[in-house]
Amino acid sequence: MKTTTGKVYLVGAGPGDPGLITVKGKECIEKADVIVYDYLASPALLGHAPDGVDMIYVGKKGGDHTLSQDGINALLVAKAGEGKVVTRLKGGDPFIFGRGGEEAEVLVEAGIPFEVVPGVTSAIAAPAYAGIPLTHRKFTATLSLVTGHEDPEKESSNIDWPAVSKSGTLVFFMGVKNLPMIVERLIACGKPQDTPVALVRWGTTARQQTVTGTLDTIVERVRQAGLKSPSIIVVGQVVSLRDTMQWFENRPLFGKSIVVTRARKQASDLVKSLSDLGAACIEAPSIRVTDAPDTGPMDNAIEEISSYDWLVFTSVNGVHFFFERLFALGYDVRRLHTVKTACIGPATARRLRDFGLNTDIMPDTYRAESVVEAFEHQAVNGRRILIPRALEARPILPEELRKMGARVNEVAAYQTLEVRDQADSLLDRLRSGDIDAVTFTSSSTVRNFAALLPPDETADLMKNVTVACIGPITADTARSLGFHVSVCADNYTIPGLVDAILAYYQSA
């Protein structure tokens, strides 16, 4: 155990959209030994943490605290006292109704070094994502941020209600339970009953929900909508601008919950593309891509690479693991100077180009059969062809090339393993009907996803779930396992899959 004093970073995690974390906030996550995070910090931010980091969830959900504030303070002091770098990840901004000031005071008293990293507060972000500018020269020159969590039963209030009521725009934090009292106080202090009001729940996330009204109607409208915490309350004429300025909730996939089963390290492109269209992406990887169980055959092929005429890559993973072994053996791309290359798909070709090589062949469609067709125009009889690919890959490519007279060496570059660490939470969401679609980017993602589902429940769990596949091979695997495929991309790429999902929902 370290004996020197560590350091604490009080980091604002932003309002929910993980893209709103600051650059410095992300750096603090990346260098942490310990991450202490609360209910409102986006779980996606934890993906920036290094392997082996100690992640401690402390709750801070309204009325339901996993650890009390005193307990959190003591935890920060204890972990930093062990010489560790502690990142305290707090929803919004740590110094705006985030009790960051209290945590800083404790750290000062204990002699623990600390830094404060401001975050995007939900008071600004949630209204902005709802199409409500908090200031506008036609409507207001003043803005007040107010706690809505004050106990209405206490004898005296820390809020100067007459002064607050005169502010042009008011933003209340965590005030849903006290909404009737807030409305009553504002009207009693002279705020007109027809003043526009908006409540934004889960602002900046795909779960965002907005309810609007006026001071005399908003309580009933919120009750009818069943709106709960966490919500921001905005009071003022600027709320009327939402009618023309709302943008976030107008995105074509807004409100759709889509499961991404792709391996975690490869899921980012798909997650970002779907999220940009408004979907709530649930990362539940069903596979993990890792080295082949025996790298000997690959190593031998690399040692003899000058004897091969062609090197065929059928996936991005094949490229990655081939070059990983090439470099591990002490070689570089110059070893491939006599070999021609073929790739399935533009993504695989782009990955090959990362290593300084262009592909000599790329078929019009992105499947093994198309590579075979492309080779029909090449003189392959008697030629040696190396295919580094998945351990469990389909046999059609090497079989057809051998029929053409090629001498094919198929070596396992990598393998896909089943991942079950998200199984329980995924099943809970499927059972609650909280999933709109599941995406599959390979046959292995389908097989391993299916293995997560109890056989006697599969039909019920998936009956209202849209199944989207990257191409016909993946779709055939899905159908063979009993899934009804509603979406199959014409262009067998991640952009093609996203376009197909978008077209499906737009047509529906």
C-alpha positions, 0 to 999 in steps of 0.5 A, a space after each residue: 500500500 502506498 504511504 504518500 498522500 494521494 489527490 482528489 479530483 472533484 469532477 463535474 460529469 455533466 448532465 447525462 450526455 457522456 459527450 458533454 464531459 470536459 476534456 480535463 474531466 475525461 483526463 481525470 477519469 483516465 488517470 484515476 486509481 479510484 473512481 467514486 461516482 453517483 447516480 447522475 453520472 453517465 455510466 458510459 464515462 466509466 469506459 474511459 477508466 483504465 483497467 483495474 481501477 477501483 470503481 465505487 458507486 455511492 448512489 445519491 439518488 433522491 431519497 435513496 443514498 447508497 452511502 451518506 454524504 458523511 460516508 462519501 467524505 470519509 471515503 475520499 479522505 481514506 482512499 487519498 490517504 492511501 496515496 491513490 488518485 481519486 476521481 470523484 465523478 459528480 453529476 452536473 457541476 460539483 459546485 452547483 447544488 452538488 455538495 462539492 463545496 462540502 467535500 472540498 472542505 473535508 479535504 482541506 481539513 484532512 490536508 488532502 490535495 484536490 482540484 475542482 473540474 467544473 462540469 456542464 450543469 443540468 440547469 443550462 444543458 437540460 433546457 438547451 436540449 429541450 429548445 429553451 434558451 435561458 436568456 434572450 434579450 426580448 424576454 429577460 436580463 436576469 437568471 436565477 438558479 434555485 434549489 427545489 429540494 428545500 423542505 416545505 415544512 421547515 419554519 423558515 426558508 433560505 430562499 428569498 421568494 419575493 426576490 426570486 419571483 422578480 427574476 426573469 428566468 428561474 431554474 429549480 433543481 430537483 423540485 418535482 416533489 415540491 412543485 405545488 409549493 413552488 408554484 404557490 410561492 411564486 404566484 403569492 409573490 406576484 408571478 403571473 399565473 400565465 407565466 410559461 413553465 417547463 419540466 425536463 426529465 433526464 435532460 440531454 439523454 435519450 430518455 429526455 421527457 419535457 412537459 410544458 404549461 403555465 403556473 396555473 396548469 403545470 402541476 396537473 400536467 405533470 401529474 397526468 404525465 407521471 413525471 418524476 425526478 430527476 427533473 429541472 423546472 424552468 419558469 419564464 417567458 423563454 419557455 415559449 421559444 421551445 415551440 420553434 427551437 426544440 431539436 433534440 427530441 425531434 431526431 428520428 430515432 429519439 426514444 428508441 432503446 437499441 441494444 448493441 451486441 458488438 464487442 465493446 472495443 468495436 462498438 463505438 462507431 455503431 453506438 455513436 451513429 445511433 446515438 446521434 440519431 437520437 437512440 438510447 444505446 445499450 451496450 451489451 456485448 455478447 462477444 469478446 474478440 481475443 487472440 487465437 488459442 494457438 498462435 503457432 500457425 499464424 507465426 509460421 505463416 508470417 515466417 514464410 510470407 514470401 512464399 505466398 502470392 496473396 494475403 486475404 483479409 475478411 474482417 477488421 479483426 483479421 487485419 488487427 491480429 495479423 499485424 499484431 503477430 507480425 510486429 510481435 515477431 520483430 517484423 514490419 510491413 516491409 516483409 509483405 512487399 511481394 504479397 498482393 492483398 484482398 479485403 472484404 469491405 471498405 472498413 477492412 481496407 481502411 484498417 489495412 491502409 492504417 498499416 501503409 498498405 492498399 488492397 489490390 482487390 475489394 469486391 462490390 459486395 462485402 461477403 466471402 462469395 464476392 471475394 471468390 467472384 473477384 478472384 475469378 479474374 485472377 490467375 490463382 491456379 497454383 498460387 498460394 493464398 493466406 487467409 488469417 481470420 476467425 477461428 470459427 469462420 465459414 468454410 466457403 471462401 477457402 473451399 471455393 478458392 481451392 476449387 479454382 486451383 489455389 493452395 490455401 492456408 487458412 489460419 486462426 488469427 483470433 477467436 470470439 468468446 461469449 460475454 455474459 457480464 451484462 446478461 442480468 440487466 439485459 434480461 431485466 430490460 427485455 422482460 420490462 419491455 424496455 428494448 425496441 431493437 437489437 443489432 447484430 454485426 456477425 453470426 457470433 454476436 447472434 449465437 452468443 446473444 441467443 445463449 444469454 436468453 432462457 430457452 423457455 422465455 426467448 419467444 416472449 422476450 423477443 416478440 416485440 423487439 426489432 432484430 437488425 442484422 448487418 447482412 444476409 449471412 448474419 440474418 440467416 444465423 438469426 433466423 436459424 435461431 428463431 429470431 424474426 429479422 425485420 432489418 437487413 442492411 443492403 450495404 454490409 457495413 456499420 453505416 449500412 446497418 444504421 441507414 437500414 435501421 433509420 429507413 425501417 423506423 421512418 417507414 414504420 
